[in-house]
Amino acid sequence: MASSTNYQRSKEEENFLNVAFILSKHSLQALRYIVDRESSPVRLQNEVFGHWNKLNGRLSQTQKKILKPPQGVELRSEHLDISLMTCLLRHIVGMKIDDDVVPVPNDRSDEAAISTIKFYRNKIAHATYYSLSDTEFHKICDDVIKALKKLNPTIGTECESFQQAKHPSRNQLEFSTSLFDACHEGNKSLVELLIQEEVPVNETNHSGFTPLHVASHEGHTDVVELLLSKGAKAVVIRVMKMDRHPYI
């Protein structure tokens, strides 16, 4: 896929972006399926409030705002990213989810599948180089597809088709979760790479946040400056009416 700068990416760079896309779209869908299964939408908000003391110290400012919508706005799994969903599954449902290692191959539990997704999500969000060899690409895809099939077989099959395509198509809007993750983590180089891929900088997530809001809330000034230079709109709004105090 050609970028906005007409730069022809190497096969290894395409591999990296394809893994980021799989995690941005397919893995997010699978985790939402599990969150809805374990905590139905009608119970989710009450369960968050009931476990708030346990959750509070583990949340960023952005995450706190997402989990505490105002009266009349119902919290849904669609408002949550992979990090927030794994946090809730750990501390509300009681799942044992590991961020640091890929589980052993013979562990077929839901916890192992989610740990696999979270591990590779962190690998992409914190990356300092943006290429993967074919061997690395297929290893990650095989691990993630196995995890997805455990959590939701339909999504796993769709992801498998994407892996096998000679020239897989990436929808920029479905790619936007990776941009939000990079802004949350302050990974400026990855933000720049995704912008080159024409991922929209003013797209809002389900909670009404833009990438600029996330980077600003987390104090990543260099990322804020980059987004502004690439056309992000510095407008004052009330995100999801979550706060009486407006902010960028």
C-alpha positions as CSV (number, residue, x, y, z in Angstrom):
1,M,0.0,0.0,0.0
2,A,1.4,3.4,-1.0
3,S,1.7,5.9,1.8
4,S,0.9,9.6,1.7
5,T,4.6,10.3,1.0
6,N,4.7,7.8,-1.9
7,Y,7.4,5.9,-0.1
8,Q,7.6,2.3,-1.2
9,R,7.8,0.2,2.0
10,S,9.9,-2.9,2.2
11,K,8.3,-6.3,2.7
12,E,9.5,-6.3,6.3
13,E,7.8,-2.9,7.0
14,E,4.6,-4.2,5.4
15,N,4.8,-7.2,7.7
16,F,5.0,-4.9,10.7
17,L,2.0,-2.8,9.6
18,N,0.0,-6.0,8.8
19,V,0.6,-7.3,12.4
20,A,-0.4,-3.9,13.8
21,F,-3.6,-4.0,11.7
22,I,-4.5,-7.5,12.9
23,L,-4.1,-6.4,16.5
24,S,-6.0,-3.1,15.8
25,K,-9.0,-4.8,14.2
26,H,-9.3,-8.5,14.8
27,S,-7.9,-8.8,18.3
28,L,-10.0,-5.9,19.6
29,Q,-13.2,-7.6,18.3
30,A,-12.3,-10.8,20.0
31,L,-11.7,-9.2,23.4
32,R,-14.9,-7.3,23.2
33,Y,-16.7,-10.7,22.6
34,I,-15.1,-12.0,25.8
35,V,-15.8,-8.9,27.9
36,D,-19.5,-9.0,26.8
37,R,-19.6,-12.7,27.6
38,E,-18.1,-12.3,31.1
39,S,-19.9,-9.1,32.0
40,S,-23.0,-8.2,30.1
41,P,-23.4,-4.5,29.0
42,V,-26.2,-4.0,31.6
43,R,-23.8,-5.1,34.4
44,L,-20.5,-3.6,33.2
45,Q,-20.8,-0.1,34.6
46,N,-21.9,-1.4,38.1
47,E,-19.1,-3.9,38.2
48,V,-16.6,-1.2,37.3
49,F,-17.9,1.0,40.1
50,G,-17.9,-1.9,42.5
51,H,-14.2,-2.6,41.8
52,W,-13.1,1.0,41.5
53,N,-10.7,1.0,44.5
54,K,-8.9,-2.0,42.9
55,L,-8.8,-0.5,39.5
56,N,-8.1,3.2,40.3
57,G,-4.4,2.9,40.9
58,R,-3.8,0.9,37.7
59,L,-5.5,3.4,35.3
60,S,-4.2,6.4,33.3
61,Q,-6.1,9.6,33.3
62,T,-7.6,8.8,29.9
63,Q,-8.7,5.4,31.0
64,K,-10.4,6.8,34.2
65,K,-12.4,9.2,32.0
66,I,-13.6,6.4,29.7
67,L,-14.6,4.2,32.6
68,K,-16.6,6.9,34.4
69,P,-19.1,8.3,31.9
70,P,-21.7,10.7,33.2
71,Q,-25.2,9.8,34.2
72,G,-27.3,8.7,31.2
73,V,-24.3,7.4,29.2
74,E,-24.0,3.6,29.4
75,L,-20.5,2.1,29.4
76,R,-20.0,-0.5,26.7
77,S,-17.2,-2.7,25.7
78,E,-17.0,-0.7,22.4
79,H,-15.6,2.2,24.5
80,L,-12.6,0.1,25.6
81,D,-9.2,-0.7,24.1
82,I,-7.2,-3.9,24.5
83,S,-5.4,-2.6,27.6
84,L,-8.6,-1.5,29.4
85,M,-10.4,-4.8,28.5
86,T,-7.5,-6.9,29.8
87,C,-7.5,-4.7,33.0
88,L,-11.2,-5.4,33.6
89,L,-10.8,-9.1,32.9
90,R,-8.0,-9.3,35.4
91,H,-9.4,-7.3,38.2
92,I,-13.2,-7.8,37.9
93,V,-13.5,-11.3,36.3
94,G,-10.3,-12.6,37.9
95,M,-8.6,-13.9,34.8
96,K,-4.8,-14.5,35.0
97,I,-3.4,-12.6,32.1
98,D,0.3,-12.2,31.5
99,D,1.8,-9.3,29.6
100,D,5.4,-10.4,29.4
101,V,5.6,-13.8,27.8
102,V,3.7,-15.8,25.2
103,P,2.0,-18.8,27.0
104,V,3.2,-22.3,26.4
105,P,1.7,-23.9,23.2
106,N,-0.4,-26.5,25.1
107,D,-2.2,-23.9,27.2
108,R,-5.6,-23.6,25.5
109,S,-7.3,-21.5,28.2
110,D,-9.0,-18.2,27.5
111,E,-6.4,-16.6,29.8
112,A,-3.6,-17.9,27.6
113,A,-5.3,-16.6,24.4
114,I,-5.8,-13.1,25.9
115,S,-2.2,-13.1,27.2
116,T,-0.9,-13.8,23.7
117,I,-2.9,-10.9,22.3
118,K,-1.8,-8.5,25.1
119,F,1.9,-9.6,24.7
120,Y,1.9,-8.8,21.0
121,R,-0.1,-5.6,21.4
122,N,2.6,-4.4,23.8
123,K,5.3,-5.4,21.4
124,I,3.8,-3.3,18.6
125,A,2.8,-0.3,20.8
126,H,6.3,-0.1,22.3
127,A,8.3,-0.9,19.2
128,T,11.4,1.0,18.4
129,Y,11.9,-0.5,15.0
130,Y,9.1,-1.1,12.5
131,S,9.9,-4.1,10.4
132,L,9.4,-7.9,10.8
133,S,11.0,-10.7,8.8
134,D,8.7,-13.2,7.1
135,T,9.6,-15.7,9.9
136,E,8.7,-13.2,12.6
137,F,5.5,-12.2,10.8
138,H,4.2,-15.7,10.4
139,K,5.1,-16.7,13.9
140,I,3.2,-13.7,15.4
141,C,0.2,-14.3,13.0
142,D,0.1,-18.0,13.9
143,D,0.1,-17.2,17.6
144,V,-2.5,-14.5,17.3
145,I,-4.8,-16.5,15.0
146,K,-4.6,-19.5,17.4
147,A,-5.6,-17.1,20.2
148,L,-8.4,-15.5,18.2
149,K,-9.8,-18.9,17.2
150,K,-9.9,-19.9,20.9
151,L,-11.8,-16.7,21.8
152,N,-14.0,-16.4,18.7
153,P,-13.6,-18.9,15.8
154,T,-15.3,-16.6,13.2
155,I,-12.8,-13.7,13.8
156,G,-9.9,-16.2,13.8
157,T,-10.9,-17.4,10.3
158,E,-11.2,-13.9,9.0
159,C,-7.7,-13.0,10.3
160,E,-6.3,-16.2,8.7
161,S,-7.5,-15.0,5.3
162,F,-5.8,-11.7,5.9
163,Q,-2.5,-13.4,6.7
164,Q,-2.6,-15.6,3.6
165,A,-3.5,-12.7,1.2
166,K,-0.7,-11.8,-1.2
167,H,-1.6,-8.1,-0.9
168,P,-3.8,-7.7,2.1
169,S,-6.0,-4.6,2.2
170,R,-5.8,-2.4,5.3
171,N,-8.7,-0.1,6.0
172,Q,-7.3,3.1,7.6
173,L,-10.3,3.6,9.9
174,E,-10.0,0.1,11.2
175,F,-6.3,0.8,11.7
176,S,-6.9,3.7,14.0
177,T,-6.7,1.7,17.3
178,S,-3.0,1.3,16.7
179,L,-2.7,5.1,16.4
180,F,-4.5,5.6,19.7
181,D,-2.3,3.0,21.4
182,A,0.9,4.7,20.1
183,C,-0.4,8.1,21.3
184,H,-1.2,6.6,24.7
185,E,2.2,5.1,25.1
186,G,4.0,8.2,23.7
187,N,5.6,6.3,20.8
188,K,6.3,9.3,18.5
189,S,8.0,7.3,15.8
190,L,5.2,4.8,15.5
191,V,2.6,7.7,15.5
192,E,4.5,9.2,12.5
193,L,4.6,5.9,10.7
194,L,0.9,5.4,11.1
195,I,0.2,9.0,9.9
196,Q,2.3,8.2,6.8
197,E,-0.1,5.3,6.2
198,E,-2.9,7.9,6.1
199,V,-4.5,6.8,9.4
200,P,-6.8,9.8,10.1
201,V,-5.5,12.0,12.9
202,N,-8.9,13.5,13.7
203,E,-10.9,10.3,14.0
204,T,-12.7,9.8,17.3
205,N,-13.0,6.5,19.1
206,H,-16.2,5.2,20.7
207,S,-15.6,7.4,23.7
208,G,-15.3,10.6,21.6
209,F,-11.5,10.9,22.1
210,T,-9.2,11.8,19.2
211,P,-5.5,10.8,19.2
212,L,-4.7,14.4,20.2
213,H,-6.8,14.1,23.3
214,V,-5.1,10.9,24.4
215,A,-1.6,12.2,23.8
216,S,-2.4,15.4,25.7
217,H,-4.0,13.6,28.6
218,E,-1.0,11.4,29.0
219,G,1.4,14.3,28.9
220,H,3.2,13.3,25.7
221,T,4.1,16.8,24.4
222,D,6.2,15.6,21.5
223,V,3.4,13.5,20.2
224,V,0.9,16.4,20.6
225,E,3.2,18.7,18.6
226,L,3.6,16.0,15.9
227,L,-0.2,15.5,15.6
228,L,-0.8,19.3,15.4
229,S,1.8,19.6,12.7
230,K,0.0,16.8,10.8
231,G,-3.4,18.5,10.9
232,A,-4.9,17.4,14.2
233,K,-7.5,19.9,15.3
234,A,-6.8,21.6,18.6
235,V,-10.5,22.2,19.5
236,V,-12.0,22.5,23.0
237,I,-14.7,19.9,23.4
238,R,-16.4,17.9,26.1
239,V,-15.6,14.3,25.3
240,M,-18.6,12.1,25.7
241,K,-19.8,14.8,28.2
242,M,-17.6,13.0,30.7
243,D,-16.3,16.1,32.4
244,R,-17.7,19.5,33.1
245,H,-14.2,20.9,32.4
246,P,-13.3,21.2,28.7
247,Y,-9.9,20.2,27.5
248,I,-8.1,19.7,24.2
